[in-house]
Amino acid sequence: MSGENRPPFSPQTTTAGRISPPQTTHDAADVAYAWRVFSVTSLGVILTGLNSSTLDVGLPAVARHFHPTPTQASWFLLSYQLVNTVLILIFGRIADMVGRRRLYIAGLVTFTTGSLGCGLAPTSWALIGWRAVQAIGAAAVITNTTAQLTDVFPRRMLGTALGLNVTVISAAQIAGPVVGGALVATFGWAWVFLFNVPVGVIGVIWAVVTLRRTPRGRPRGRFDLLGAGLTVVWLGSLVVALSAGGAQGWGTPSTVYPLVVMAATLPLFVWWQTRTQDPLVDLALLRDRARAAAYAANFALAVARFALVLLASLFFQAVQGLDAFTAGLRVAPLALGIMVASPLAGYASGRFPTRVVSTLGALTCSGGLAFLALTVEPQTSYLFVSTGLFVVGIGSGTFMTPNTSSIMASVPAHTRGVANGLRSMLQNTGFVMSTALSLAIVTAPLTQSEKRGVYSGTLSRLPSSDVVHFVDAYRTALFVLLGVCLTAVLSSLLRGRAPQPDGDDVAVAERSP
């Protein structure tokens, strides 16, 4: 089979219908195509990477423009994370059914449209709504990125490709705060979002031209509509409860009721997934101890590290009175550490056990969080802050590549969309929890006016006692994140030997000589 419909690196089928081992070398044209796919996904990664960090720095400027309530200000961030997290898992299943190319391109178009809407939003609620549209597109892009790379790269090159993919993410995250701060300072808050539009247009054109029209995955059954609906309810209720608890208190009806809904629907979702013929989530993915531990560690590290850019940016602007551009420059060491460590981790993951590399990364991340928590003060030296952020970045980059590679390489090709969707969903759930819990802890002892001062970056203008209260709560948040990170260390350490795919995908997952 040849031409555009030839699935890259597929095992050869004999006349008896059995699967024979693939060749140890691959056609140069297939390898070249794999790198073109990498260039396509890199543009999508740049879009989502920039979007994940520009608003962290630009939030005070957006808050000063719209004058939102503290709840609305937090939802500028959480609306995107909520919708993105809910749809990650659903789009993983859809990608396996309708094809990754089609969904990926649709995601880029939707994300670009949402970015335009955000930049032109007239009110706080309009901005929150357009952020949700952005999230729909980002979910489609995120779900397909790692799966597409896993599909087209041979096993011997997969660790390198995934490591470079994380490097691109890190580069976008490094540029995000700096670019966001520069755009706010030069053109105003709207360009935090409008900047995505030209990049999105280029990404759509390049994806249409480059990506092959590959056959759909094996799953041919019905889409699990009930499972999707239950996912929206239980996961959405959890995120709403977390955000409401931070803004209004953990004992309020707006927090308790969503938790009750989640507690009622989550068991129903699990029960249904074990009964339906075509489940949204293949729960068998969690039956293997090594894979389940990799998923758990992925979730815990996401909770531990994600809010650091936001927390550091608020600290620099609200406590130390710095402008957005300077704050953006000062949070860059976190992403820089990820960018430095990720390629090295990709190299190491092909030569050392995944458990060793991943655990070392999570342990390093814990060390960075501990250093930050022990040294933070209202006028703490930037040398201390930058060192802590860089160490957390080194640990995160060391952890993510081998952990992701172990998950994706341990499942059959036709279920990689679901496997990666579950990984991304757990990771994004961790991101939401990290943001919601961190904001809840750092603002809990503050009055409404003081909370507005934090979100708008003007807390330093208030009495010094208010700043001290915020810094004390800030330190508590860092210790909480440290505790979560230590659970990632434990999960990664206790994993056993990595599982191998079954059947026709065993040969694909074998390490090439």
Phi, psi and omega in degrees: 000138184217177179088196187291338184269003180283118178291126184293140173060029177283147178294153182277139180256130179277172180293339178277358178087004180268159181267124176261156181300146179288166177290151180281344175241157186235149181302137183300326179295323178293320178295319178298320178295321178301319179288331174293321175299320177300321179294325178293310182294332179296322177296319176295320178296320178298317179301306184290327178293316176299316183295332183284345185233340181295320182287336176302321178274324183279353183305314179302321179293319177297318180296321178292332179284313187268343185051055183282165168289163176304324179295314178298320180299319178292328180284345170303327178269314190285332179298318177296312184293324179297305183296319180299316182293317181297321187273344182305309184292319180296316181291334175299318178290317180298321180299320178292335183269317187256349180107138184289324182300310183298314182290324180297314180296317178299324178294318178298317179297315181295317180297318180295319177297317179297324178296319177298317179298320179298316182295335182255007185297133181270340184223170178299314182291328175295319178297317178300318179296315179291330173297325177294321177297316175307316184295325177301312179294318181297323179298319179294323179290311183298317182300326187266344187295299182296322180296319179296319178295319179296326180293321191259340181267138174293159184305318184294340181253354188295317180299320178295315181297316179292325177296318177293326177298315177295326177298318178296317176303314181295320178298319178295322179290327174295313182290328186306302179299320181293312179296317179300315179296320179293320180294318178298315183292328186264315188243344181109169187301326187299331184284353169300328180261319183296336178299332180289337190295307180297324177296320179296318179298315178299318180297319179296312181299314182293324178294317180298319183286325192266312190291134179283153175275086182277156178298156177292162178292174183296322183303121181242359184286184181290152173287135183282083184294318179295317177299320178296317179296318178294325177297315179302318184290307187288319181286320176297321178296321179298314182293319177299319180296319179296316182290320179292323179298322179290324185271325189241350180113146187282348179257005182281155178303325181293345175261316185291316183300314176299325177295323177295317178299315179298316181297332180277324187269333181297312176299324178296321178297314180298316179300316182294324180293335177274351183252326185285152183288327182235077186290152175291324179241127175276097184295345176297339178298335183262000182282332177281132185297317183295315180292318178298321178294323178295318176298315181296317179295322178300316179295312185295319181292327176298317177298320188288327191251335194296319186285356186296320179298314178297313181298317180295319179296316177297322179297312182294321183274315185281322185267313184264357173070025180278159177279170186298319182296315179295319177299320178299319177296323187283341177269356184299330182304331179298307180291328177298319177297320177296317182295322179291318188279329188300311179297322178295322178292323177298319177295314183292328183293340176274356185232344179231157180302141180303320181301320182293312184293314182295316180296320177300319179296313180296324179292321177296318177300320178297320178298319178295319178295319179297318180297317178297315182296326184276344185247352186289131176214163181306322181243036180299148181295139178296333177302318179293314182297313182295324178296314179298315179298318181295319179295319176300319178296317177301315180295318180296315180295323178293326182281315196294315186297306180294327180294316178295316181299321181294324178290310186291325182279352184264001182237154176299153185301323186284354176246010183293329177298316178292317180298315179289327176298318178295318178299312181293322179296315178296319179296315181288329171299320175298321178298315180297314180297321179299313180294311184296314182292319181296314178296323179297317183290315186286338181256354185304317183276005186261152172283173180299319180293325178290323176298318177298324177296325177293309183294326181269358178076023184243017182298328183297344178279349181272172180305150184299331179297325177294321179295319179297318178300317180296317182294322176299316178293325178300317179296319177300318179300319180295321178294323177296315178298324176298317178299319178295320180296325178294331174291329174295321176300313182296315180299316181292323182291326186274357179292150178266210178291138182297138179288158176245150178297159179265161167062231190287354182257000181299313183296325181296324184277347181295146181288128179287148180292000000 
